[in-house]
């Protein structure tokens, strides 16, 4: 059952991805002003936070 085995291995990364999203959402919502729009923007930022991290890292390296 190769299909089930592959899904099991991918499930670990999915779990950590979910934890990372939840953590980022808590952070960005905590930084917002608490309004409905601020919460929505915080959730959207939580989706794309890896892009912020890569951009910040490349900027710090001077690339």
N, C-alpha and C positions, 0 to 999 in steps of 0.2 A: 504494500500500500504506500507507494511513493507519494501520492497526493496528500495523504493525511500527515505523513512525516514532515513534508515541507511546510505544511500549515502550522505544525507544532513549533518548528524552529522559528518561523516568522512571527509567531504569537508573542515570543519574548520581546522582540523589538517593538511590536505593537503596544505591548503593555508599558514599556519604558517611554514610548512616544506619547501615550496617553498621560502618563505621569508628568512628563515634561510640559505637555499642553496645559494640564491642570495647574501646575506650578506657575507657568507663565501667565495664565489667566488670572490667578490670584494676585500675582505681582502687579500686572497692568491695571486690573480693576482697582486694586488698592491705591495706585497712583492717580486714578481718575478722581473727578469731583463727585462721583456718586450719582450723577444724573443718568437718565436712560441712554442718552447719546454717548456719554462717557463710558458706560458699561459696554455698549456695542463696539465702540472703538477699541476698548481694552480686549475684548474677545477677538477682534480682527487682528490686533497687534500680536496676540498670543499665537495666532496661526503662522505669522510670518517672522517671529522673533529670530529664527536661525539666520535669516537674511540680514537682520540688524547685527548679529554677532559676527558674521563673516565680513560684513562691510567695516565694522569697527576694528576687527583684527587686521584686515588689509590696510586700513587707514593708519593704524598704529605702526605697521611695518613699512609704511611709506610707498606702497605699491600703487 
